[in-house]
Amino acid sequence: MYYKKYSIRVMESKFRYYFGSMIFLSGLILSISAIGFAIMVHLRRTSDPSEIITTYGLLGIGLSFVLLGINLMISQRRPYGLYSNWVMIFGFLSSICGVLYFATIYSNSWVYPNVSYVSFSYAAGICLLSGNAFGNAVLKLIEERSKLLLETDTVNQYSIEDIEKEVEKTLNESLSGNSSFSTFNLGIKEDSCDFVLGKALKESAQSKIELRDSIREVEFLQNTISGKVKVSDCGIDLTSKMLSATMKQSAAEQNRTFSDKLKVKFNSIRR
């Protein structure tokens, strides 16, 4: 059924193209004949009305036939073909009516507004035929371009069974270790290092043991300097007192020098 419809469409398109080419050739012959007739009779403004009607009538009909043939050769199928056919028919009839009306009134009534009617009718028909031919040419070009893209960019259609087989194959490869993902390596190498950890880093920290000094002479000396304990030996007692006075004097001098420094610094800031 589909093959029959396709064959009918092909035959119809061939017939339209053949018929359109014949009309185009006829219009071209009529136009050339009109130009040759005008040259032969030396057509000018004061020529006989019959010569003017024949020349412009043949030229007008020939141009209409040329455009009609072009429209038939590049006409489109439905849905655009229906509107295109109506525009083509209306444009051709309008141009032919303009030529016939010109041949009828040129001898006696070639005055305003008859001239405007003839000009408008013929110009409208020519414009419709030209525009319709241009629109069909653009649509045909777009259609051929889309077919070419579809032919060059064909996408393989997979069935559900093919997709399931491919998924199962991939899972089996990944589980068996044959997949390339299992041997994936970033190329990172471990660099050898000559650094050796010290003893302090290898051994664990031990608790700190503090031993109190138990020398009696040192305790006696500290107690004597502080004045807490008095000894019976006058030499030791005098030495201890002198040592205590010296230490207190040095401490007082340090405090005095520190206070003097603060005062000097404060006075310099105020100045």
Number of C-alpha atoms within 10 A of each C-alpha: 6 7 8 9 10 11 12 12 13 12 12 12 18 13 14 18 19 15 15 23 19 16 22 24 16 18 24 21 17 22 24 15 16 21 15 13 17 17 12 9 13 10 15 11 7 7 11 12 14 11 16 21 19 15 22 18 20 22 22 22 23 25 20 28 27 23 27 25 27 22 30 24 23 21 26 20 14 9 8 13 13 13 13 22 17 12 18 25 15 14 27 24 16 22 28 21 17 25 23 16 18 22 19 13 15 16 13 8 12 15 10 8 9 15 16 11 14 21 15 15 19 24 16 17 25 24 15 21 29 18 17 25 23 15 18 22 18 12 15 15 11 12 12 11 12 12 11 11 11 11 10 9 9 8 8 6 7 8 8 9 9 11 11 11 11 11 11 12 11 13 12 12 14 14 10 9 11 12 14 9 10 12 9 8 7 6 6 6 6 6 5 6 6 5 6 6 8 8 8 8 8 8 8 8 8 6 6 6 6 6 6 6 8 8 8 9 9 11 12 15 15 15 15 21 21 12 13 9 12 14 13 7 8 10 10 14 18 13 13 21 16 13 14 17 13 12 13 13 12 12 12 12 12 12 12 12 12 12 12 12 12 12 12 12 12 11 10 9 8 7 6
